[in-house]
Amino acid sequence: MAIWRTTEQVAGLFNVTPQYIRKLAKDELLPCRKTSDGYKFDLEPTIRMYMKFRNAPDLKEDDGLSDLQRKTKADADWKAARAAIAKLELEELNANVHRSEDVAEAFEDFAMTVRAAFLALPGRLAVDTANAQTAMETSALIQEVVNDTLNTLSGYQYDPEFYKKKVREREGWRERDEEDE
């Protein structure tokens, strides 16, 4: 035996608005019949469907849910994914996260700095070591130049502006300084 209830009664039962219940009915997510004075809901199947709709952990193809419910879930998943992407893009703009290609470019820049420093060693050492009188003096000169080079390299700093600039270039944005000119 069917127990018919109005939209307002069902909304009160589920502690939601009547507009929300009407939308679920219109979208065929709740079983109902349309009458001249609105929707009427058979209480038992309405409760079952509403609880199934609200408690579905994952809307799968074979769970008996409607295409609209699956579409709603897919839309929610898509929006969540877009929000995650937007958050990552913001983190990238703020130089809190970096793309691997930007990190590789920064590392290559550092590697070239190291390479240049080591290639400069023979020129820096040639005259001084040629004038050295003993092997100990030559060793001390080499040690001093190598330590100086390593100290210079240890001062190589992370530059968040480098990453911000890479993002702006990738996005096709002009530098703020260029816009002001």
C-alpha positions in Angstrom: 0.0 0.0 0.0 1.5 3.3 -1.1 1.9 6.2 1.3 1.9 9.4 -0.7 3.6 12.5 0.5 4.0 16.0 -0.8 7.3 17.7 -1.8 7.3 19.7 1.4 6.8 16.6 3.6 9.6 14.7 1.8 11.9 17.7 2.1 11.2 17.9 5.8 11.8 14.2 6.2 15.3 14.5 4.6 16.0 18.0 6.0 16.5 19.6 2.6 14.6 22.3 0.7 11.5 21.6 -1.3 13.3 23.1 -4.3 16.0 20.4 -4.0 13.4 17.6 -3.8 11.6 19.1 -6.9 14.9 19.1 -8.8 15.6 15.4 -7.9 12.1 14.6 -9.0 12.4 16.5 -12.2 15.8 14.8 -12.9 14.1 11.4 -12.2 16.3 10.7 -9.3 13.3 10.1 -7.0 10.2 8.1 -7.9 7.1 10.3 -8.0 4.0 11.1 -9.9 3.1 14.5 -11.2 -0.2 15.9 -10.2 -2.0 19.2 -10.7 -0.8 20.4 -7.3 2.8 19.3 -7.7 4.7 16.1 -7.2 3.5 13.2 -5.0 6.0 10.7 -3.6 5.4 7.1 -2.5 7.2 7.2 0.8 8.9 3.8 0.9 10.6 3.8 -2.6 11.4 7.5 -2.2 13.3 6.8 1.0 15.1 3.9 -0.5 16.2 5.8 -3.7 17.1 8.9 -1.7 19.3 7.0 0.7 20.9 5.1 -2.2 21.5 8.4 -4.0 23.0 10.1 -1.0 25.1 7.1 0.2 26.5 5.9 -3.1 30.3 5.8 -2.5 31.0 5.5 -6.1 28.5 5.8 -9.0 29.4 2.8 -11.2 27.8 1.6 -14.4 26.2 -1.5 -12.8 24.9 0.1 -9.5 21.4 0.7 -10.9 21.8 4.5 -10.9 20.5 6.6 -13.6 22.6 8.2 -16.4 21.9 11.6 -14.8 23.3 10.4 -11.5 26.5 9.1 -13.3 26.7 12.4 -15.2 26.3 14.4 -12.0 29.1 12.3 -10.4 31.3 12.8 -13.5 30.7 16.5 -13.5 31.6 16.7 -9.8 34.8 14.7 -10.5 35.7 16.9 -13.4 35.2 20.1 -11.3 37.3 18.6 -8.6 40.1 17.8 -11.1 39.9 21.3 -12.6 40.1 22.7 -9.1 43.2 20.6 -8.4 44.8 21.7 -11.6 44.0 25.4 -10.8 45.6 24.9 -7.4 48.8 23.4 -9.0 48.9 26.2 -11.5 48.7 28.8 -8.7 51.4 27.0 -6.8 53.5 27.0 -10.0 52.9 30.8 -10.5 54.0 31.4 -6.9 57.2 29.3 -7.6 56.2 26.7 -4.9 56.1 23.8 -7.4 58.1 23.5 -10.6 57.8 21.6 -13.8 60.4 19.0 -14.4 61.6 20.8 -17.6 62.2 24.0 -15.6 64.1 22.1 -13.0 66.2 20.4 -15.7 66.9 23.8 -17.2 68.0 25.3 -13.9 70.2 22.2 -13.2 71.7 22.6 -16.7 72.5 26.2 -15.9 74.1 25.2 -12.6 76.1 22.4 -14.4 77.3 25.0 -17.0 78.4 27.3 -14.1 80.4 24.4 -12.5 81.9 23.5 -15.9 83.0 27.1 -16.5 84.5 27.3 -13.1 86.6 24.2 -13.6 87.6 25.1 -17.1 88.9 28.4 -15.7 91.2 26.6 -13.2 94.1 26.1 -15.6 94.2 29.7 -16.5 94.0 30.8 -12.9 96.7 28.4 -11.9 99.2 28.5 -14.7 101.1 31.7 -13.9 101.1 31.2 -10.1 102.1 27.5 -10.2 104.9 28.3 -12.8 106.4 30.8 -10.3 106.1 28.4 -7.3 109.5 27.2 -6.0 108.4 23.9 -4.4 105.8 21.2 -4.8 104.3 22.2 -1.4 103.9 25.8 -2.6 102.3 24.6 -5.9 100.0 22.3 -3.9 99.0 25.1 -1.6 98.2 27.4 -4.5 96.1 24.8 -6.2 94.3 24.1 -3.0 93.6 27.8 -2.5 92.2 28.3 -6.0 90.1 25.1 -5.8 88.7 26.1 -2.4 87.9 29.6 -3.8 86.1 28.0 -6.7 84.1 25.7 -4.5 83.2 28.5 -2.2 82.0 30.5 -5.2 79.9 27.6 -6.4 78.4 27.0 -2.9 77.0 30.5 -3.1 74.8 29.4 -6.1 71.3 30.2 -4.8 67.8 29.0 -5.6 66.1 31.8 -7.5 62.2 31.7 -7.4 62.2 34.5 -10.0 63.8 32.1 -12.5 60.8 29.8 -12.2 58.2 32.6 -12.2 59.8 33.9 -15.4 59.6 30.4 -17.0 55.9 30.2 -16.1 55.2 33.6 -17.6 57.2 32.7 -20.7 55.2 29.5 -21.1 51.9 31.3 -20.6 52.9 34.0 -23.1 52.8 36.7 -20.5 55.0 39.7 -20.8 57.2 40.8 -17.9 55.7 43.5 -15.7 58.7 45.8 -16.3 58.2 45.6 -20.1 54.6 46.6 -19.7 55.5 49.6 -17.6 57.9 51.0 -20.3 
